[in-house]
Amino acid sequence: MSPGESHESKQSDSVTASVLRILDQGSVAVLVTLIDAVNAPANVGAKLLISESCRAAGSLGNETLERAVIGQAAEFLDSRTDMLLFQVREFAPALSDWSEAKILFERIQAEPRLVICGAGHVGASLARFASQMGYRTTLIDDRQEFVTQQNFPEKNIELVIAEDWSRAVSTALGNGHGVSVAIVTRGHSEDEQCLRAVIPIDVDYIGLIGSKRRTNIVLQRLSDDGVEAAKLARVHAPVGLDIGAVTPEEVALAIMAEVVAVRRGGKGGPLSAWRRKRDAER
């Protein structure tokens, strides 16, 4: 350690480097910050970064507290929440010395991505809608005139001309972390090529447009070729929530609603359902 360099600054450097690595890899982690601790005021502000695999960087200054926090981190990630403030007694009541301490849990994850296969009316509407919602969007089509900068001047929409659907989709997905995929091409063949490229990659969401008959044809072809049923079961087909959508814009809304519901752990039902149930029970 160089002269004047504190232990705290070394810890901060370690956490910062780990956050940058998590974002670069497209992975997910939890950043834990000790907000208040009467029994250890010197530790307030300490940070601990916990990856999905429970690897940790930084320190809260107490190993027993850190073990409890690491255990809580997995539950926090499953909740799909971006930020929660806890008192230690809420998740580790046995730690009496720390029971009143307050700890902030924050999800660390790169901005969400949406890869859209097909730049027709629905795909184009979906790309614009997703970009407005803060999704970094990749729009792929094999028709050059459908993916021009003139049609999509938005900075967070990447346009890709697919000379080969499988290669273009695979390249766009990367490792799949934080990526949702909407397959909205113009035909069975294109749908199938895209889905075959997506299935092996661990993406967050896969949606396939079309009628029940059309989507069943594509899924059955993959099943006949030996694709595992569990992988095919992850495909949302037909894509989107049932909102009675008719226009391309409405279909895009239905698709994004389902993407967000999966990302956030939402149920997709009306928020007023609890009121109807309560009134019916009276």
C-alpha positions as CSV (number, residue, x, y, z in Angstrom):
1,M,0.0,0.0,0.0
2,S,1.5,3.3,-1.0
3,P,2.0,6.1,1.6
4,G,-1.3,7.8,2.4
5,E,-3.4,5.1,0.8
6,S,-6.1,3.9,3.3
7,H,-7.6,0.5,3.7
8,E,-11.0,2.0,2.9
9,S,-9.8,3.3,-0.4
10,K,-8.4,-0.1,-1.3
11,Q,-11.8,-1.7,-0.5
12,S,-13.6,1.0,-2.6
13,D,-11.3,0.3,-5.5
14,S,-12.0,-3.4,-5.2
15,V,-15.8,-2.9,-5.2
16,T,-15.6,-0.4,-8.1
17,A,-13.5,-2.8,-10.2
18,S,-15.9,-5.6,-9.4
19,V,-19.0,-3.5,-10.4
20,L,-17.4,-2.6,-13.7
21,R,-16.6,-6.3,-14.4
22,I,-20.2,-7.3,-13.5
23,L,-21.6,-4.7,-16.0
24,D,-19.1,-5.7,-18.7
25,Q,-20.0,-9.4,-18.4
26,G,-23.7,-8.7,-18.4
27,S,-24.1,-10.4,-15.0
28,V,-26.1,-9.4,-11.9
29,A,-24.9,-8.6,-8.4
30,V,-26.0,-7.0,-5.2
31,L,-24.3,-4.0,-3.7
32,V,-24.8,-3.8,0.0
33,T,-24.1,-0.6,2.0
34,L,-24.2,-0.3,5.7
35,I,-26.3,2.8,6.2
36,D,-26.6,3.0,10.0
37,A,-25.0,1.1,12.9
38,V,-25.0,2.5,16.4
39,N,-22.7,-0.3,17.6
40,A,-20.1,0.4,14.8
41,P,-20.3,4.0,13.6
42,A,-16.9,3.7,12.0
43,N,-18.2,1.1,9.6
44,V,-21.1,3.2,8.3
45,G,-20.7,3.6,4.5
46,A,-18.9,0.3,4.2
47,K,-19.8,-1.7,1.0
48,L,-19.9,-5.3,0.0
49,L,-20.6,-6.5,-3.6
50,I,-22.0,-10.0,-3.9
51,S,-22.2,-11.8,-7.2
52,E,-24.8,-14.3,-8.3
53,S,-22.3,-17.1,-7.4
54,C,-21.9,-15.5,-3.9
55,R,-18.4,-14.2,-4.6
56,A,-17.8,-11.0,-2.5
57,A,-15.7,-7.9,-2.9
58,G,-15.3,-5.3,-0.3
59,S,-16.2,-5.6,3.4
60,L,-18.7,-4.5,6.0
61,G,-16.1,-4.8,8.7
62,N,-17.7,-7.8,10.4
63,E,-17.5,-11.4,9.1
64,T,-20.6,-12.6,11.0
65,L,-22.7,-9.8,9.5
66,E,-21.3,-10.4,6.1
67,R,-22.3,-14.1,6.2
68,A,-25.9,-13.1,7.0
69,V,-25.9,-10.4,4.3
70,I,-24.6,-12.9,1.7
71,G,-27.5,-15.3,2.6
72,Q,-30.0,-12.5,2.2
73,A,-28.5,-11.3,-1.1
74,A,-29.8,-14.4,-3.0
75,E,-33.3,-13.8,-1.7
76,F,-33.1,-10.1,-2.7
77,L,-32.1,-11.1,-6.3
78,D,-35.0,-13.5,-6.5
79,S,-37.4,-10.7,-5.6
80,R,-36.5,-8.8,-8.9
81,T,-36.5,-5.6,-6.9
82,D,-34.0,-2.8,-7.7
83,M,-33.5,-1.5,-4.1
84,L,-34.6,-2.4,-0.6
85,L,-33.6,-1.1,2.9
86,F,-33.5,-3.6,5.7
87,Q,-32.8,-3.6,9.4
88,V,-30.6,-6.6,10.2
89,R,-33.2,-8.0,12.6
90,E,-35.5,-8.6,9.6
91,F,-33.3,-11.3,8.1
92,A,-30.8,-12.2,10.8
93,P,-32.6,-11.9,14.2
94,A,-29.9,-13.9,15.9
95,L,-27.4,-11.0,15.4
96,S,-28.6,-9.1,18.4
97,D,-25.6,-6.7,18.4
98,W,-26.6,-5.6,14.8
99,S,-30.4,-5.9,15.1
100,E,-31.0,-2.1,14.7
101,A,-28.4,-1.6,11.9
102,K,-29.7,-0.5,8.6
103,I,-28.5,-2.0,5.3
104,L,-29.3,-1.0,1.8
105,F,-29.4,-3.7,-0.9
106,E,-29.1,-2.5,-4.5
107,R,-29.3,-4.6,-7.7
108,I,-26.3,-4.1,-10.0
109,Q,-27.1,-5.0,-13.6
110,A,-26.5,-3.5,-17.0
111,E,-29.3,-1.7,-18.7
112,P,-31.9,-4.1,-20.0
113,R,-31.6,-5.2,-23.6
114,L,-34.2,-6.3,-26.2
115,V,-33.3,-8.1,-29.3
116,I,-36.0,-8.0,-31.9
117,C,-36.0,-10.4,-34.9
118,G,-38.1,-8.8,-37.6
119,A,-38.5,-5.1,-38.5
120,G,-42.0,-5.2,-39.9
121,H,-44.8,-3.1,-38.5
122,V,-44.8,-4.8,-35.1
123,G,-41.0,-5.0,-34.8
124,A,-40.6,-1.4,-35.7
125,S,-43.2,-0.3,-33.2
126,L,-41.7,-2.5,-30.6
127,A,-38.2,-1.1,-31.2
128,R,-39.4,2.5,-30.7
129,F,-41.4,1.6,-27.7
130,A,-38.6,-0.3,-26.0
131,S,-36.1,2.4,-26.6
132,Q,-38.4,4.9,-25.0
133,M,-38.6,2.6,-21.9
134,G,-34.8,2.7,-21.6
135,Y,-34.1,-0.7,-23.2
136,R,-31.0,-0.9,-25.4
137,T,-32.5,-2.4,-28.5
138,T,-31.2,-4.4,-31.4
139,L,-33.4,-4.6,-34.4
140,I,-32.6,-7.3,-36.9
141,D,-34.0,-7.9,-40.4
142,D,-32.8,-9.5,-43.7
143,R,-34.3,-6.6,-45.7
144,Q,-31.9,-3.7,-45.8
145,E,-34.6,-1.1,-46.5
146,F,-36.3,-2.1,-43.3
147,V,-33.4,-1.3,-41.0
148,T,-32.2,2.2,-42.1
149,Q,-31.0,5.0,-39.8
150,Q,-33.6,7.2,-41.5
151,N,-36.4,5.0,-40.1
152,F,-34.8,4.6,-36.7
153,P,-32.8,7.7,-35.7
154,E,-32.9,6.7,-32.0
155,K,-29.4,6.4,-30.5
156,N,-30.2,3.3,-28.4
157,I,-31.6,1.3,-31.3
158,E,-28.9,-0.8,-33.0
159,L,-29.8,-1.8,-36.6
160,V,-28.5,-5.2,-38.0
161,I,-28.9,-6.5,-41.5
162,A,-29.1,-10.3,-41.3
163,E,-27.3,-11.9,-44.2
164,D,-27.7,-15.0,-42.1
165,W,-30.4,-15.0,-39.4
166,S,-28.7,-17.5,-37.1
167,R,-25.4,-15.7,-37.1
168,A,-26.9,-12.3,-36.7
169,V,-29.1,-13.4,-33.8
170,S,-26.3,-15.3,-32.0
171,T,-23.9,-12.3,-32.3
172,A,-26.6,-9.9,-30.9
173,L,-27.3,-12.1,-27.9
174,G,-23.8,-12.6,-26.6
175,N,-24.0,-14.5,-23.4
176,G,-27.7,-13.7,-23.0
177,H,-27.5,-12.1,-19.6
178,G,-30.1,-9.3,-19.2
179,V,-31.4,-9.9,-22.7
180,S,-35.0,-10.4,-23.8
181,V,-35.8,-11.6,-27.3
182,A,-38.9,-11.0,-29.4
183,I,-39.2,-13.0,-32.6
184,V,-41.6,-11.2,-34.8
185,T,-40.5,-12.0,-38.4
186,R,-42.7,-12.4,-41.5
187,G,-42.7,-16.2,-41.8
188,H,-42.3,-19.7,-40.4
189,S,-38.8,-20.2,-41.8
190,E,-37.4,-16.9,-40.4
191,D,-39.1,-17.6,-37.0
192,E,-37.5,-21.1,-36.9
193,Q,-34.0,-19.9,-37.8
194,C,-34.2,-17.2,-35.1
195,L,-35.6,-19.5,-32.4
196,R,-32.9,-22.2,-33.1
197,A,-30.3,-19.5,-32.5
198,V,-31.9,-18.3,-29.3
199,I,-32.7,-21.6,-27.6
200,P,-29.2,-22.7,-26.6
201,I,-28.5,-19.3,-25.0
202,D,-29.6,-18.4,-21.4
203,V,-31.6,-15.3,-22.2
204,D,-34.1,-13.8,-19.7
205,Y,-37.1,-14.0,-22.0
206,I,-38.1,-15.5,-25.4
207,G,-41.3,-14.5,-27.2
208,L,-42.5,-15.8,-30.5
209,I,-45.3,-14.0,-32.4
210,G,-48.1,-15.7,-34.4
211,S,-51.3,-17.7,-33.9
212,K,-51.4,-20.8,-31.8
213,R,-51.2,-22.9,-35.0
214,R,-48.2,-21.0,-36.4
215,T,-46.2,-21.0,-33.2
216,N,-47.0,-24.7,-32.6
217,I,-45.6,-25.6,-36.0
218,V,-42.3,-23.9,-35.2
219,L,-42.1,-25.4,-31.7
220,Q,-42.9,-28.9,-33.0
221,R,-40.2,-28.7,-35.6
222,L,-37.6,-28.0,-32.9
223,S,-39.1,-30.7,-30.7
224,D,-38.8,-33.2,-33.6
225,D,-35.2,-32.3,-33.9
226,G,-34.5,-33.2,-30.3
227,V,-34.7,-29.8,-28.6
228,E,-35.5,-30.4,-24.9
229,A,-39.1,-29.8,-23.8
230,A,-37.9,-27.7,-20.9
231,K,-36.2,-25.3,-23.2
232,L,-39.2,-25.1,-25.5
233,A,-41.4,-24.5,-22.4
234,R,-39.5,-21.2,-21.8
235,V,-40.8,-19.8,-25.1
236,H,-43.8,-17.4,-24.7
237,A,-45.9,-18.3,-27.7
238,P,-47.9,-16.5,-28.8
239,V,-45.9,-13.6,-27.5
240,G,-47.4,-10.9,-25.2
241,L,-50.1,-10.4,-22.6
242,D,-53.7,-10.7,-23.6
243,I,-54.9,-7.1,-23.8
244,G,-57.0,-7.6,-26.9
245,A,-54.3,-5.9,-29.1
246,V,-55.1,-5.3,-32.7
247,T,-52.8,-2.6,-34.1
248,P,-49.0,-3.0,-34.4
249,E,-48.6,-0.4,-31.6
250,E,-51.0,-2.3,-29.3
251,V,-49.2,-5.6,-30.1
252,A,-45.9,-3.9,-29.2
253,L,-47.5,-2.8,-25.9
254,A,-48.7,-6.3,-25.1
255,I,-45.2,-7.7,-25.8
256,M,-43.4,-5.1,-23.6
257,A,-45.9,-5.6,-20.8
258,E,-45.0,-9.3,-20.8
259,V,-41.2,-8.6,-21.0
260,V,-41.5,-6.2,-18.0
261,A,-43.6,-8.7,-16.1
262,V,-41.0,-11.4,-16.5
263,R,-38.2,-9.1,-15.7
264,R,-39.9,-7.7,-12.6
265,G,-41.6,-10.8,-11.4
266,G,-45.1,-9.4,-12.1
267,K,-48.2,-11.6,-12.5
268,G,-49.6,-9.7,-15.4
269,G,-53.2,-9.5,-14.0
270,P,-55.2,-6.4,-13.2
271,L,-54.0,-4.6,-10.1
272,S,-57.6,-4.1,-9.1
273,A,-58.3,-7.9,-8.8
274,W,-57.8,-7.8,-5.0
275,R,-60.7,-5.3,-4.7
276,R,-63.0,-7.5,-6.8
277,K,-62.1,-10.5,-4.7
278,R,-62.7,-8.6,-1.5
279,D,-66.1,-7.3,-2.6
280,A,-67.2,-10.7,-3.8
281,E,-66.4,-12.2,-0.4
282,R,-68.6,-9.7,1.5
